[in-house]
Amino acid sequence: MRALYNFSIYGDSISTFEGYNPEGYAVYYNTAIRKACRKEHCFLADLDALNLRYETLDGSHPNKTGHKELANAWITVLDTIIKSMLITTQTTISSNVVYY
């Protein structure tokens, strides 16, 4: 018997322009996302945990190379999630993918 999975992928970001957000806002924001995932028992592809740096046009918006770097990070994390769904139900899959 083959397992079928439904996926919903949500993405969000906050401005990275210096001085735009109050000090510590990114930590608060990311913590809120992690708490929401824990409450709803969701997989979290936590790109923030990767400390990913990518090329940008203006210090915030990715350029062509930056988009490729972000896409590769997403592919890696989503591949880990999909494989974990097929193989195991462990709680922590890797440092940047957590199932709550």
JOWO-V407235 format. One record per pair of residues at least 6 apart in sequence whose ideal C-beta (glycine too) atoms are under 6 Angstrom apart, sorted by sequence separation. I is the first residue (numbers start at 1). J is the second residue. If there is no record, write none. Layout:
i=I j=J
i=I j=J
//
This chain:
i=56 j=62
i=57 j=63
i=92 j=98
i=37 j=44
i=54 j=62
i=55 j=63
i=62 j=70
i=84 j=93
i=55 j=65
i=56 j=66
i=55 j=66
i=54 j=66
i=80 j=93
i=80 j=94
i=14 j=29
i=54 j=69
i=54 j=70
i=81 j=97
i=80 j=97
i=30 j=48
i=77 j=96
i=77 j=97
i=52 j=73
i=47 j=73
i=45 j=77
i=43 j=81
i=17 j=60
i=16 j=60
i=50 j=96
i=49 j=96
i=46 j=96
i=44 j=98
i=43 j=99
i=41 j=100
i=38 j=100
i=37 j=100
//
